[in-house]
Amino acid sequence: MNKNLHIAIRAAIEAGKAILEVYATDFDVEHKGDDSPLTTADKNANAVINSYLRPTSIPIISEENKQTDYAERKTWSECWIVDPLDGTKEFIKRNGEFTVNIALVKDGNPELGVIYVPVSNTLYFTSEEGSAAFKITLENPDLSVEEIIQQAEAINPAHENNDLTKIVGSRSHLNEDTKQFISEKEKEGKVEIVSKGSSLKFCLVAEGEAHLYPRYAPTMEWDTAAGQAICQAAGVQVIDNTTGRPLRYNKENLLNPYFLVTT
């Protein structure tokens, strides 16, 4: 029953090991065509994840794979969406706030999600059908997936607090639109900014450490799919600012609109 979940969890953990092998070295940084950074860790983690996901025969959209034309993608009823190293800037800064993101998307909706934090061995994941979200910090990354699932604890969002609203902001992106959103919330009551890198911002809302995550800066589908799956499984919405509905995936343009993560 949990075949795809088991595969995604093991793929994320093994990719995390590959990332840490590079993290421990004096690695080089390349830059892609859009000037975003790329390291050997991104490439190695991608190779590991592909080796686990390809046998499922479910097509893969990964930041580090050559993208399939939409003419073919639009026929897919399901696909994996992967960011083998989300938060490469955080990786380069060596602050530990980078993740491995793996999501299984069905008919445009991210149903299954896994986020792994290699430095802390922290794992977030949904149930296979996306009805609940869980967290575990692994004392041993080689623990069997069965044991991981048994030992993980369910996570739940925080109730809205009229006295204090915790808003997630990125360490790398805090632009004028985001500042304006924060200013509006400050008119309603006390606001605290919680800073995190990578997809950990989604996890903070899903596990009740923050109430809102406004994103008024560019992201790609692989940046958000796993985080959205975990949020939705925990009862948190990830709302497209243009439609007022949840973000959709495997779009013709893999660039996301601006969005709000909210309880």
For each residue, the residues with C-beta under 8 A, 3 or more apart:
1: 128
2: 5 6 128 149
3: 6 7
4: 7 8 56 58 104 112 128
5: 2 8 9 112 114 125 126 127 128 145 149
6: 2 3 9 10 145 146
7: 3 4 10 11 52 53 56
8: 4 5 11 12 52 53 80 102 104 112 114 125
9: 5 6 12 13 114 123 125 145 148 149
10: 6 7 13 14 52 145
11: 7 8 14 15 48 49 51 52 53 102 114
12: 8 9 15 16 49 100 102 114 115 116 123
13: 9 10 16 17 116 123 138 141
14: 10 11 17 18 48 52
15: 11 12 18 19 45 46 48 49 84 100 116
16: 12 13 19 20 45 100 116 117 118 121 141
17: 13 14 20 21 118 141
18: 14 15 21 22 41 44 45 47 48
19: 15 16 22 23 41 44 45 85 91 98 100 118
20: 16 17 23 24 118 119
21: 17 18 24 25 41 44
22: 18 19 25 27 39 40 41 44
23: 19 20 27 41 91 94 118 119
24: 20 21
25: 21 22
26:
27: 22 23 39 40 41
28: 39 40
29: 37 38 39 92
30: 37 38 39
31: 35 36 37 38
32: 35 36 37 38
33:
34:
35: 31 32
36: 31 32 88
37: 29 30 31 32 88 89 92
38: 29 30 31 32 42 43 64 88
39: 22 27 28 29 30 42 43 85 88 91 92
40: 22 27 28 43 44
41: 18 19 21 22 23 27 44 45 85 88 91
42: 38 39 45 46 63 64 84 85 88
43: 38 39 40 46 47 64
44: 18 19 21 22 40 41 47 48
45: 15 16 18 19 41 42 48 49 84 85 100
46: 15 42 43 49 50 62 63 64 65 82 84
47: 18 43 44 50 51
48: 11 14 15 18 44 45 51 52 84
49: 11 12 15 45 46 52 53 62 82 84 100 102
50: 46 47 53 54 60 62 65
51: 11 47 48 54
52: 7 8 10 11 14 48 49 55
53: 7 8 11 49 50 56 58 60 80 82 102
54: 50 51 57 60
55: 52
56: 4 7 53 80
57: 54
58: 4 53 78 79 80 104
59: 68 73 76 79 80
60: 50 53 54 65 79 80 81 82
61: 65 67 68 73 79 80 81 82 221 222 250 254
62: 46 49 50 65 80 81 82 83 84 222
63: 42 46 82 83 84 220 222
64: 38 42 43 46 84
65: 46 50 60 61 62 82
66:
67: 61 254
68: 59 61 72 73
69: 72 73
70: 73 74 252
71: 74
72: 68 69 75 76
73: 59 61 68 69 70 76 79 250
74: 70 71 250 252
75: 72
76: 59 72 73 79 250
77: 106 107
78: 58 104 105 106 107
79: 58 59 60 61 73 76 104 105 249 250
80: 8 53 56 58 59 60 61 62 102 103 104 105
81: 60 61 62 101 102 103 104 105 110 221 222 225 226 249 250
82: 46 49 53 60 61 62 63 65 101 102 103 222
83: 62 63 86 99 100 101 199 222 223 226
84: 15 42 45 46 48 49 62 63 64 100
85: 19 39 41 42 45 88 91 98 99 100
86: 83 98 99 100 101 198 199 222 223
87: 90 91 97 98 99 197 198 199 200
88: 36 37 38 39 41 42 85 91 92 98
89: 37 92 93 172 197
90: 87 93 95 96 97 98 171 172 197 198
91: 19 23 39 41 85 87 88 94 98
92: 29 37 39 88 89
93: 89 90
94: 23 91
95: 90 171 197
96: 90 117 119 120
97: 87 90 117 171 196 197 198 200
98: 19 85 86 87 88 90 91 117 118 119 197 198
99: 83 85 86 87 115 116 117 118 198 199 200
100: 12 15 16 19 45 49 83 84 85 86 114 115 116 118
101: 81 82 83 86 113 114 115 199 222 223 225 226 227
102: 8 11 12 49 53 80 81 82 113 114 115 226
103: 80 81 82 110 112 113 114 225 226 228 229 249
104: 4 8 58 78 79 80 81 110 111 112 113 229
105: 78 79 80 81 108 109 110 111 225 249 250
106: 77 78 109 111
107: 77 78
108: 105 248 249 250 251
109: 105 106 246 248 249
110: 81 103 104 105 113 130 225 226 228 229 232 249
111: 104 105 106 126 129 130 229
112: 4 5 8 103 104 126 127 128 129 130 229
113: 101 102 103 104 110 124 125 126 130 225 226 227 228 229 230 233
114: 5 8 9 11 12 100 101 102 103 123 124 125 126 226
115: 12 99 100 101 102 123 124 125 199 200 202 203 226 227 230
116: 12 13 15 16 99 100 122 123 124
117: 16 96 97 98 99 120 121 122 123 200
118: 16 17 19 20 23 98 99 100 121
119: 20 23 96 98
120: 96 117 137
121: 16 117 118 137 138 139 141
122: 116 117 135 136 137 138
123: 9 12 13 114 115 116 117 135 136 137 138 148 152
124: 113 114 115 116 133 134 135 155 203 206 207 230
125: 5 8 9 113 114 115 133 134 152 230
126: 5 111 112 113 114 130 131 132 133 134 229 230 233
127: 5 112 130 131 132 133 134 233
128: 1 2 4 5 112
129: 111 112
130: 110 111 112 113 126 127 229 232 233
131: 126 127 233
132: 126 127 154 233 234
133: 124 125 126 127 154 155 206 230 231 233 234
134: 124 125 126 127 149 152 153 154 155
135: 122 123 124 152 153 155 203 207
136: 122 123 148 151 152 153
137: 120 121 122 123
138: 13 121 122 123 141 143 148
139: 121 143
140: 143
141: 13 16 17 121 138
142:
143: 138 139 140 147 148 151
144: 147 148
145: 5 6 9 10 148 149
146: 6 149 150
147: 143 144 150 151
148: 9 123 136 138 143 144 145 151 152
149: 2 5 9 134 145 146 152
150: 146 147
151: 136 143 147 148
152: 123 125 134 135 136 148 149
153: 134 135 136
154: 132 133 134
155: 124 133 134 135 206 207 208 234
156: 207 208 234 235
157: 205 206 207 208 211 234 235 236 263
158: 161 166 208 209 210 211 263
159: 263
160: 165 211 263
161: 158 164 165 166 211
162: 189
163: 189 190
164: 161 189 190 191 192
165: 160 161 185 188 189 190 191 192 211 212
166: 158 161 191 192 193 194 209 210 211 212
167: 181 182 185 191 192 193 194 210 211 212 213 214
168: 193 194 195 196 201 204 205 210 212 213 261
169: 174 178 182 193 194 195
170: 173 174 195 196 197 201 217
171: 90 95 97 195 196 197
172: 89 90 197
173: 170 178 217
174: 169 170 178 179
175: 178 179 216 217
176: 179 180
177: 180 181 214 216 217 258
178: 169 173 174 175 181 182 214 215 216 217
179: 174 175 176 182 183
180: 176 177 183 184
181: 167 177 178 184 185 214 216
182: 167 169 178 179 185 186 191 193 214
183: 179 180 186 187
184: 180 181 187 188
185: 165 167 181 182 188 189 191 212
186: 182 183 189 190 191
187: 183 184
188: 165 184 185
189: 162 163 164 165 185 186
190: 163 164 165 186
191: 164 165 166 167 182 185 186
192: 164 165 166 167
193: 166 167 168 169 182
194: 166 167 168 169 204 209 210
195: 168 169 170 171
196: 97 168 170 171 200 201 204
197: 87 89 90 95 97 98 170 171 172 200 201
198: 86 87 90 97 98 99 201
199: 83 86 87 99 101 115 202 203 223 224 226 227
200: 87 97 99 115 117 196 197 203 204
201: 168 170 196 197 198 204 205 210 213 227 261
202: 115 199 205 206 213 224 226 227 228 230 231 238 261
203: 115 124 135 199 200 206 207 227 230
204: 168 194 196 200 201 207 209 210 213
205: 157 168 201 202 208 209 210 211 212 213 231 236 261 262 263
206: 124 133 155 157 202 203 227 230 231 233 234 236
207: 124 135 155 156 157 203 204 234
208: 155 156 157 158 205
209: 158 166 194 204 205
210: 158 166 167 168 194 201 204 205 213
211: 157 158 160 161 165 166 167 205 262 263
212: 165 166 167 168 185 205 260 261 262 263
213: 167 168 201 202 204 205 210 260 261 262
214: 167 177 178 181 182 258 260 261
215: 178 219 256 258 259 260 261
216: 175 177 178 181 258
217: 170 173 175 177 178 258
218: 255 256
219: 215 223 224 255 256
220: 63 223 224 254 255 256
221: 61 81 224 225 249 250 251 254 255 256
222: 61 62 63 81 82 83 86 101 225 254
223: 83 86 101 199 219 220 227 256
224: 199 202 219 220 221 227 228 238 247 256 259
225: 81 101 103 105 110 113 221 222 228 229 249
226: 81 83 101 102 103 110 113 114 115 199 202 229 230
227: 101 113 115 199 201 202 203 206 223 224 230 231 238 261
228: 103 110 113 202 224 225 231 232 238 246 247
229: 103 104 110 111 112 113 126 130 225 226 232 233
230: 113 115 124 125 126 133 202 203 206 226 227 233 234
231: 133 202 205 206 227 228 234 236 237 238 261
232: 110 130 228 229 235 236 237 238 246
233: 113 126 127 130 131 132 133 206 229 230
234: 132 133 155 156 157 206 207 230 231
235: 156 157 232 263
236: 157 205 206 231 232 261 262 263
237: 231 232 246 261 262 263
238: 202 224 227 228 231 232 246 247 259 260 261
239: 244 245 246 247 259 260 261 262
240: 243 244 245 246 247 248 257 259
241: 244 257 258 259 260
242: 257 258
243: 240 257
244: 239 240 241
245: 239 240 248
246: 109 228 232 237 238 239 240
247: 224 228 238 239 240 256 257 259
248: 108 109 240 245 251
249: 79 81 103 105 108 109 110 221 225
250: 61 73 74 76 79 81 105 108 221
251: 108 221 248 254
252: 70 74
253:
254: 61 67 220 221 222 251
255: 218 219 220 221
256: 215 218 219 220 221 223 224 247 259
257: 240 241 242 243 247
258: 177 214 215 216 217 241 242
259: 215 224 238 239 240 241 247 256
260: 212 213 214 215 238 239 241
261: 168 201 202 205 212 213 214 215 227 231 236 237 238 239
262: 205 211 212 213 236 237 239
263: 157 158 159 160 205 211 212 235 236 237
